[in-house]
Amino acid sequence: MPKRFIQKYQTRFHAQAIYSRAIRASGDFVFLQGQTGTTFEGGFVGKDDPFAQAEQACRNIEALMEAAGGTIKDVCKLTVFVTDAAYRPAVYAAINAAFVGVHHCSTGIVVRGLALPEMLVEIDALAVIER
């Protein structure tokens, strides 16, 4: 059964994008660890730059999905953590650029801090690769 998007809607916040309130999917689940501005080699991208950190997190998600045998289009749900609500426009601009046409569900949370003080954003993803 292909993914079925339930109640797609256009966001009214920040950069405009189309999300889904729910997605019904059948296939293999892929649970991704929260991604930040940290590269797989251990470097860090975007000190004091929430857009650059979100962009790197999205690159990591894309690479992990490919390593799992899928694509970024298989992502169904993102949970986005930011350390300041003022970072949301920049973070969602990076996400929307990476997830064009995906229509995933998304939840945004403002937190007091993340694992390291330089981390301003962390993006957690859940995907389903169609069988």
N, CA and C of each residue as an Amber inpcrd file, in Angstrom:
protein
   393
   0.8450000  -1.1800000   0.0000000   0.0000000   0.0000000   0.0000000
   0.8880000   1.2410000   0.0000000   0.7190000   2.1120000  -0.9610000
   1.5200000   3.3410000  -0.9700000   1.1200000   4.2770000   0.1690000
   2.0260000   5.1860000   0.5060000   1.7290000   6.1600000   1.5600000
   0.4700000   6.9300000   1.2150000  -0.3450000   7.1530000   2.2210000
  -1.5360000   7.9740000   2.0360000  -1.4180000   9.1870000   2.9570000
  -1.4150000  10.3670000   2.3560000  -1.3010000  11.6090000   3.1150000
  -2.6870000  12.0120000   3.5820000  -2.8230000  12.2520000   4.8680000
  -4.1160000  12.5760000   5.4660000  -4.1100000  14.0370000   5.8690000
  -5.0090000  14.8050000   5.3210000  -5.1630000  16.2400000   5.5900000
  -3.8800000  17.0200000   5.3250000  -3.4500000  17.0320000   4.0690000
  -2.3140000  17.8880000   3.7130000  -2.7430000  19.3360000   3.8980000
  -1.8050000  20.1700000   4.3370000  -2.1180000  21.5780000   4.5650000
  -0.8760000  22.4200000   4.3530000  -1.0800000  23.6720000   4.0370000
   0.0360000  24.5980000   3.8740000   0.2720000  25.3100000   5.1920000
   1.5410000  25.3630000   5.5960000   1.8660000  26.0090000   6.8620000
   1.5790000  27.4970000   6.7870000   1.3030000  28.0660000   7.9100000
   1.0930000  29.5160000   7.9810000   2.2770000  30.1960000   8.6470000
   3.2820000  29.4030000   9.0120000   4.4560000  29.9240000   9.6920000
   5.6620000  29.9230000   8.7600000   6.5320000  30.8840000   8.9370000
   7.8610000  30.8970000   8.3230000   7.8010000  30.6460000   6.8210000
   8.7320000  29.8420000   6.3420000   8.7800000  29.5080000   4.9200000
   7.5940000  28.5970000   4.6000000   6.8760000  28.8950000   3.5680000
   5.6840000  28.1270000   3.2110000   6.0670000  26.7300000   2.7160000
   5.3270000  25.7350000   3.1880000   5.5220000  24.3480000   2.7670000
   4.2270000  23.5950000   3.0050000   4.1110000  22.4410000   2.3900000
   2.9290000  21.6140000   2.5860000   3.3210000  20.4140000   3.4480000
   2.6290000  20.2510000   4.5650000   2.8290000  19.1440000   5.4860000
   1.5730000  18.2910000   5.5140000   1.6310000  17.1760000   6.2220000
   0.4700000  16.3250000   6.4380000   0.2200000  16.2280000   7.9370000
  -1.0380000  16.1670000   8.3170000  -1.3750000  15.9800000   9.7290000
  -1.1630000  14.5310000  10.1510000  -1.2620000  13.6140000   9.2120000
  -1.0270000  12.1940000   9.4730000  -0.6400000  11.5260000   8.1610000
   0.0320000  10.3850000   8.2680000   0.3990000   9.5970000   7.1030000
   0.1770000   8.1290000   7.4420000  -0.4990000   7.4270000   6.5610000
  -0.6310000   5.9850000   6.7130000   0.3430000   5.3540000   5.7410000
   1.2060000   4.4670000   6.2640000   2.2240000   3.8520000   5.4210000
   2.3940000   2.3900000   5.7960000   2.8340000   1.6160000   4.8440000
   3.0900000   0.2010000   5.0480000   4.4620000  -0.0920000   4.4750000
   5.3130000  -0.7520000   5.2410000   6.6500000  -1.0620000   4.7550000
   7.6220000  -1.2450000   5.8950000   8.8850000  -0.9780000   5.6450000
   9.9420000  -1.1340000   6.6420000  10.2040000   0.1940000   7.3370000
  10.1200000   0.1790000   8.6580000  10.3760000   1.3850000   9.4400000
  11.8690000   1.6690000   9.5110000  12.2120000   2.9480000   9.4820000
  13.5830000   3.3990000   9.7170000  13.4910000   4.4770000  10.7930000
  14.1240000   4.2440000  11.9230000  14.1560000   5.1990000  13.0180000
  15.5250000   5.8590000  13.0180000  15.5600000   7.1550000  12.8500000
  16.8350000   7.8640000  12.7950000  17.1170000   8.5570000  14.1260000
  18.3510000   8.4780000  14.5370000  18.8210000   9.2210000  15.6950000
  18.7090000  10.7040000  15.3870000  18.4630000  11.5280000  16.3920000
  18.3990000  12.9650000  16.1730000  19.6670000  13.4680000  15.5030000
  19.5000000  14.3040000  14.4700000  20.6380000  14.8180000  13.7080000
  20.8250000  16.2980000  14.0080000  22.0760000  16.7060000  14.0540000
  22.4470000  18.0860000  14.3830000  23.4000000  18.6100000  13.3160000
  24.1340000  19.6390000  13.6490000  25.1400000  20.1780000  12.7480000
  26.4220000  19.3610000  12.7320000  26.4310000  18.2280000  13.3970000
  27.6120000  17.3730000  13.4480000  27.7050000  16.5180000  12.1890000
  28.8780000  16.4960000  11.5860000  29.1020000  15.6560000  10.4130000
  29.4200000  14.2320000  10.8720000  29.3300000  13.2760000   9.9640000
  29.6460000  11.8850000  10.3070000  31.1190000  11.6990000  10.6480000
  31.9470000  12.6340000  10.1950000  33.3780000  12.5670000  10.4950000
  33.7080000  13.2160000  11.8320000  32.7240000  13.7810000  12.5080000
  32.9410000  14.3840000  13.8230000  33.1150000  15.8880000  13.8110000
  33.0940000  16.5180000  12.6410000  33.1840000  17.9720000  12.5690000
  31.8470000  18.5960000  12.9510000  31.8420000  19.9010000  13.0290000
  30.5990000  20.6080000  13.3620000  30.4110000  21.7660000  12.3920000
  29.2170000  21.8720000  11.8350000  28.8750000  22.8880000  10.8490000
  27.9180000  23.8920000  11.4770000  28.1760000  25.1750000  11.2930000
  27.1940000  26.1890000  11.6480000  27.2390000  26.7290000  13.0590000
  28.4200000  26.9620000  13.5970000  28.4840000  27.5700000  14.9290000
  27.7060000  28.8860000  14.9070000  26.7550000  29.0270000  15.8140000
  25.8980000  30.2180000  15.9330000  24.9950000  30.4470000  14.7120000
  24.7750000  29.4160000  13.8910000  23.9740000  29.5530000  12.6750000
  22.9370000  28.4260000  12.6000000  21.7010000  28.6920000  13.0460000
  20.6920000  27.6270000  13.0530000  20.3500000  27.1020000  11.6570000
  20.3980000  27.9560000  10.6340000  20.1290000  27.4970000   9.2670000
  21.1640000  26.4720000   8.8380000  22.4430000  26.7900000   9.0220000
  23.5260000  25.8860000   8.6120000  23.4640000  24.5700000   9.3870000
  23.1260000  24.6380000  10.6670000  23.0120000  23.4110000  11.4640000
  21.8540000  22.5490000  10.9730000  20.7200000  23.1650000  10.6870000
  19.5690000  22.4160000  10.1730000  19.8720000  21.8350000   8.7970000
  20.5660000  22.5910000   7.9780000  20.9450000  22.1210000   6.6520000
  21.8270000  20.8740000   6.7550000  22.8000000  20.8920000   7.6860000
  23.6680000  19.7310000   7.8940000  22.8580000  18.5560000   8.4300000
  21.9600000  18.8100000   9.3510000  21.1090000  17.7440000   9.8890000
  20.3040000  17.0950000   8.7630000  19.7780000  17.9010000   7.8570000
  19.0140000  17.3740000   6.7200000  19.9000000  16.5700000   5.7810000
  21.1330000  17.0330000   5.5510000  22.0770000  16.2570000   4.7260000
  22.3380000  14.8900000   5.3720000  22.4810000  14.8980000   6.7080000
  22.7040000  13.6400000   7.4300000  21.5030000  12.7080000   7.2730000
  20.2980000  13.2530000   7.4070000  19.0860000  12.4410000   7.2620000
  19.0330000  11.8390000   5.8670000  19.3150000  12.6440000   4.8630000
  19.2980000  12.1400000   3.4880000  20.3060000  11.0070000   3.3030000
  21.5090000  11.1740000   3.8210000  22.5530000  10.1490000   3.6910000
  22.1730000   8.8810000   4.4440000  21.6100000   9.0240000   5.6320000
  21.2050000   7.8520000   6.4040000  20.0620000   7.1020000   5.7270000
  19.1400000   7.8460000   5.1460000  18.0410000   7.1880000   4.4300000
  18.5720000   6.4100000   3.2270000  19.5230000   6.9780000   2.5110000
  20.1130000   6.2680000   1.3820000  20.8620000   5.0210000   1.8490000
  21.5730000   5.1340000   2.9790000  22.2890000   3.9780000   3.5280000
  21.3140000   2.8840000   3.9670000  20.0990000   3.2670000   4.3520000
  19.0730000   2.3040000   4.7670000  18.3180000   1.7240000   3.5740000
  18.6340000   2.1820000   2.3650000  17.9820000   1.6680000   1.1780000
  16.7690000   2.4630000   0.7380000  16.6220000   3.6670000   1.2580000
  15.4910000   4.5130000   0.8860000  15.9560000   5.8560000   0.3840000
  15.0560000   6.8210000   0.4620000  15.3790000   8.2000000   0.0940000
  14.7410000   9.1260000   1.1220000  15.0580000  10.3810000   1.0210000
  14.4830000  11.3770000   1.9150000  12.9560000  11.4330000   1.7580000
  12.4510000  11.0370000   0.5910000  11.0060000  11.0360000   0.3530000
  10.2760000   9.9740000   1.1660000  11.0100000   9.0410000   1.7920000
  10.4030000   8.0210000   2.6470000  10.1590000   8.5280000   4.0730000
  10.6720000   9.6940000   4.3960000  10.4820000  10.2500000   5.7390000
   9.0140000  10.6100000   5.9300000   8.4550000  10.1670000   7.0450000
   7.0510000  10.4370000   7.3650000   6.8990000  11.4650000   8.4800000
   7.8690000  11.5260000   9.3970000   7.7010000  12.3700000  10.5810000
   9.0300000  12.9750000  10.9980000   9.0260000  14.2660000  11.2550000
  10.1780000  14.9570000  11.8460000   9.7490000  15.5340000  13.1880000
  10.6490000  15.4690000  14.1420000  10.5000000  16.2300000  15.3800000
  11.6960000  17.1660000  15.4200000  11.4150000  18.4560000  15.4960000
  12.4450000  19.4830000  15.3780000  12.5950000  20.1750000  16.7290000
  13.7860000  20.1040000  17.2800000  14.0930000  20.7370000  18.5570000
  14.9710000  21.9590000  18.2890000  14.5860000  23.1120000  18.8150000
  15.4080000  24.3190000  18.7250000  15.5830000  24.8860000  20.1310000
  16.7070000  25.5510000  20.3460000  16.9800000  26.1080000  21.6660000
  16.4510000  27.5280000  21.8280000  15.8940000  28.0860000  20.7560000
  15.3070000  29.4280000  20.8170000  14.2290000  29.5100000  19.7390000
  13.0410000  29.9440000  20.1020000  11.9410000  30.0430000  19.1320000
  12.2990000  30.9550000  17.9610000  13.1900000  31.8980000  18.1770000
  13.6050000  32.8160000  17.1080000  14.3490000  32.0910000  15.9910000
  14.8410000  30.8770000  16.2490000  15.5570000  30.1110000  15.2280000
  14.6110000  29.4070000  14.2580000  13.3350000  29.3140000  14.5900000
  12.3950000  28.5300000  13.7790000  12.3430000  28.9460000  12.3060000
  12.2770000  30.2320000  11.9640000  12.2300000  30.5710000  10.5310000
  13.4340000  30.0350000   9.7500000  14.6160000  30.1890000  10.2930000
  15.8260000  29.7150000   9.6060000  15.8460000  28.1930000   9.5170000
  15.4920000  27.5310000  10.6050000  15.5130000  26.0660000  10.6410000
  14.5050000  25.4920000   9.6600000  13.2860000  26.0340000   9.6580000
  12.2680000  25.4990000   8.7530000  12.5500000  25.8620000   7.2950000
  13.2420000  26.9380000   7.0460000  13.6550000  27.2450000   5.6740000
  14.6130000  26.1700000   5.1700000  15.5380000  25.7350000   6.0140000
  16.4750000  24.6750000   5.6250000  15.7380000  23.3520000   5.4340000
  14.8300000  23.0390000   6.3370000  14.0640000  21.7930000   6.2370000
  13.2160000  21.7970000   4.9670000  12.5160000  22.8880000   4.7250000
  11.6360000  22.9560000   3.5610000  12.4180000  22.8510000   2.2540000
  13.6420000  23.3600000   2.2240000  14.4750000  23.2420000   1.0240000
  14.9080000  21.7930000   0.7980000  15.1500000  21.0620000   1.8850000
  15.6080000  19.6720000   1.7680000  14.4670000  18.6960000   1.5020000
  13.2720000  19.0190000   1.9810000  12.1540000  18.0760000   1.9330000
  11.0760000  18.4920000   0.9260000  11.4730000  19.0630000  -0.1800000
  10.5150000  19.4950000  -1.2060000   9.6890000  18.2940000  -1.6750000
   8.3720000  18.4340000  -1.6280000   7.4800000  17.3950000  -2.1140000
   7.3040000  16.1960000  -1.2090000   7.8680000  16.2270000  -0.0020000
   7.7800000  15.0740000   0.9060000   6.4700000  15.0890000   1.6970000
   6.0020000  16.2310000   2.1150000   4.7370000  16.3980000   2.8530000
   4.7040000  15.5860000   4.1470000   5.8080000  15.5360000   4.8480000
   5.9100000  14.8130000   6.1150000   5.0920000  15.5000000   7.2160000
   4.8760000  14.7850000   8.3000000   4.3220000  15.3850000   9.5150000
   5.4960000  16.0270000  10.2610000   5.2090000  17.0530000  11.0460000
   6.2930000  17.7300000  11.7540000   5.8010000  18.2790000  13.0820000
   6.6310000  18.1300000  14.0910000   6.3740000  18.7150000  15.4010000
   7.5910000  19.5430000  15.7830000   7.3710000  20.7730000  16.2300000
   8.4570000  21.6400000  16.6530000   8.4200000  21.8580000  18.1520000
   9.5800000  21.7630000  18.7800000   9.6860000  21.8990000  20.2320000
  10.8310000  22.8450000  20.5670000  10.5840000  23.7860000  21.4690000
  11.6380000  24.6660000  21.9660000  12.1360000  24.0620000  23.2790000
  13.4420000  23.8360000  23.3420000  14.0510000  23.1990000  24.5110000
  15.0760000  24.1260000  25.1510000  15.3970000  23.8600000  26.3780000
  16.3710000  24.6720000  27.1040000  17.7860000  24.4550000  26.5950000
  18.0780000  23.2410000  26.1340000  19.4160000  22.9470000  25.6270000
  19.4600000  21.5880000  24.9750000  20.5290000  21.3530000  24.2200000
  20.7490000  20.0670000  23.5640000  22.0370000  19.4620000  24.1210000
  22.5440000  18.4100000  23.5200000  23.6720000  17.6610000  24.0790000
  24.9330000  18.4870000  24.2730000  25.1900000  19.4310000  23.3730000
  26.3630000  20.2960000  23.4710000  25.9120000  21.7440000  23.3510000
  26.5830000  22.6740000  24.0210000  26.1370000  24.0680000  24.0080000
  26.0860000  24.7120000  22.6270000  26.9320000  24.2610000  21.6840000
  26.9370000  24.8580000  20.3430000  25.7720000  24.3780000  19.4780000
  25.0840000  23.3480000  19.9170000  23.9470000  22.8160000  19.1510000
  22.7130000  23.6770000  19.3770000  22.1810000  24.2060000  18.2750000
  20.9910000  25.0590000  18.3260000  19.7460000  24.3390000  17.8300000
  19.9620000  23.2440000  17.0960000  18.8490000  22.5040000  16.4840000
  19.1910000  21.0180000  16.4330000  18.1660000  20.1890000  16.6260000
  18.2920000  18.7520000  16.4380000  17.0170000  18.2770000  15.7500000
  17.1740000  17.4110000  14.7640000  16.0310000  16.9320000  13.9880000
  15.9910000  15.4120000  14.0630000  14.8840000  14.9180000  14.5910000
  14.6440000  13.4940000  14.7430000  13.7030000  13.0550000  13.6270000
  13.9550000  11.9130000  12.9950000  13.1550000  11.4860000  11.8580000
  12.6790000  10.0460000  11.9890000  11.5100000   9.7970000  11.4500000
  10.9370000   8.4640000  11.3320000  10.5360000   8.2920000   9.8750000
  10.9200000   7.1610000   9.2870000  10.6220000   6.9120000   7.8720000
  10.0440000   5.5230000   7.6960000   9.3440000   5.3480000   6.5860000
   8.8510000   4.0420000   6.1850000   9.2240000   3.8430000   4.7160000
  10.0280000   2.8210000   4.4460000  10.4040000   2.4980000   3.0850000
   9.3670000   1.5110000   2.5610000   8.7300000   1.8800000   1.4780000
   7.6940000   1.0270000   0.8850000   8.3020000  -0.3030000   0.4370000
   7.5860000  -1.3610000   0.6240000   8.0720000  -2.7000000   0.2170000
   7.8690000  -2.9070000  -1.2520000
